[in-house]
Amino acid sequence: MIEALVGFAVIFLLALMRLPLAFAMGVVGFVGIGVTRGWQPALASTAQVVYETGFAYTLSVIPLFILMGNFVARAGLAHELFQAAYAFIGHVRGGLAHATVAACAGFGAICGSSIATAATMSKVAYPSMKKLGYSDSLSTGVMAAGGTLGIMIPPSTIMVIYGIVTQTNIGKLFAAGIIPGLLNAALLMAGIVVVTSRDPEHAPAGERTSWPDRWRALRGIWGVLVLVIVVLGGIYGGFFTATEGAGFGAFGAFLFALFRGQLTLRVLFEVLVESARTTAMLFTLLIAATIFANFVNFTTMPNDLKDWITGTGMSPTMVVVSMMAIYVVLGTVMEELTMVLLTIPLFFPIVTGLGFDPVWFGVLIVMIVQIGLISPPVGMNLFVLNALLPHVGLGQIFRGCWPFVLVMVVVLGLLIAFPQLSLWLPSLMN
């Protein structure tokens, strides 16, 4: 166990020295295996991890979903989602904020990336909210929080990575995220009601849209519905695997962008480069995390931790609650994906050993990542919005997101207390 603790300490030290965490995990994992098992096994293990990760068929779902999300963003479907949502609820107080959350939920169903969803909404929703007189803190808080729905409502890149690392069925993970994602969106809207009732002048109502215009706005989102039905319906119905569904989705998104005249050769090149860059980043993290996980598994730390937790006398549910509390704290100081990849080798064996469903735990992990994405001081969505809206101070963004952090903590509590919120839909797939 001492070796693993030293490994964690060295990783944090290297991170403080500004070494990218992916390289820190990889180096520590390789050296750790070399010291404890020998350098020949370390070389062989590392080579095997790199080879198997690069040639794993199941991992091809990651670049395909990333490509799908990038094509969708270029096709302009996010704008139509926002307009459709605004047509129905824009006339109520805070209507633009509600419409932003609804559009984020819809965009998340065809994107799978929190950062991409938040970035897209900053271009689609923020100008309208600014024009109507919304405060910058509320506007950015709503966009940051709504953007996190992109990783809970399937397809989700985080769920894919969790499923691959833990060997959990990705289709069931996707099904498990639907109800929590919709619940999260509903409670975010409830949070908007509370915030706007306290400061009504910061979120005035928009104009009421006539019913004919509402139906016309709905016709504009048919592309989203087609993609969702084809990709998710095909996966849940057993017509094709998650990887094949991602391929259909990427091709469908390509066709939409092409037929809308948004896909010039230059744009196509930019989409491919952006997708390749994001994929390379994720694969580097996966390889490094796997190397480090192998080192941790070679030590006695997983079994020692399990024995210690069992000896404390805590109930299994309280063990999970304690883990989530640790994650919430870590999410305020660490990048979320790295945090998950770093801790899964420790926590996952304990959770499954206590008899919990790995699908349920996966949903909790995604919820924790959502909270981390909007938790100061290192929430990625906050910095993305700050970069795209430089005239809005980071302090304003921080203030705007805190009410929604509390909302998400409430959602996390509900998911822990009522596992069937996550497990009912996957149970229908058996």
Steps between C-alpha positions, in 0.01 A plus 500: 500500500790734572616479138159611369481791747846615392382475138200726566721749686748514211218557249369797696854635536559475125164666439604791721814525287270554198568161339185387316316246713486244218879491485524505880275195532681315223848567636406416860320183390793383286763575766278349770468170311871507428592544866253245637498239221810562292578711194438224248140446624455880504605530136284203398195628691531851357543374144196275540285786632597731212440228241167381640368854545594603149346191337195447726185493286279620786709816538410610147170620644685796655624674180172422326286670765745792510475530121121485521492781755730721292291451185182577695650820637598611149156414359332763719259261670569659839354830385181332383467313829529827690245674279252215539536500879469878516184494287322298769639637827669828414204710618532400868737670743844355439368342182826543311684323782246214492534481123878480534475202736251328267724564199802367691308181578407456134849583378647262757296219345698535178832636623630322812743772605439744784759753385370495141143551623593794724716657228225466240237652729725798570465587133133406465334609826720770654433774238122463551530508879729804486261681269203436728687625809601180678781537751834355388526287815164331440562458126840338539389291799212356298718428197773338712252282691289416196812406309570219745184323382698406190684225693200353687243480221633237257711471299767594753877490455555464875262201512685337213834544676360372831345201322826411327717539811264298723372256235141620554238473224498836319144457371371454855700800616336710230155379604583571864580864423163594345283541812779663709572736211136606468469530880810715506360728227167533685668589829730750327188670370358495853823664615451769235151568640645548849785724380279717279232537769764660725634732227221532242658802332797285395284261294209678329242310299516493123224539245231233467525297180186412306405135458561496122852633561551238770414218262732650238779510758441132581538408135854635515618234745406194296870435436567467873211256542618287209853473638379416851255237378748337265798496737343437840199307370729271305723436802214441745307291250799273445524579129865596530774550758603831655792521257278440199249753638777758529595432138140550382477816709823647363394426142151646559646816657736529201207483260304765692796737501559432129141551385467820704794647310711530814770253398762655275834327450658737752232429761530125438875522555449698823246247629731207428801670660300600808359149534847344461648738758229424756527126435878508543462680833248246629701201382814638664309533827358150466839343432665685790216420738510131405875482560455662840202274580713194423760625748235559769357152442846348544511651850284396794320835514159395355465205740639700793249778437213254473602332826533836675158620383342171605663538841356849558150355533346750257198385303561444127290808413704718736817372331368624165392832656854541639647430156273760342603756762864432416422541130321833557805635684743364238286651224571849630877461455547240222403463136196270499594229248844460653344480846271218390773303323730543798252379762299231319770234566452565873127551536348271236615168657368620837160595358453175310632304798225654712243370252406825323411508131788639289246670271357694796848596616580618148206741509622633836846553350352697210299710748819571694672608178208734429542662840876530449456667161329800661673503839746786556791539479584246223162420340575463129165638383565820694832560327355414159232767546755747633715445190205538262348797688810693611299805606331291773720473808585161644361617836160563340502154345591345836211680674255395232582129519476445878117460515523234230783318677261463795226374265733232365599392850128447567473291181799294612330437835182385325695261276672348805175471697298359208720276280201403285510847345811373323432127480139475383561561128810272484298224664264504201792413270561158661 
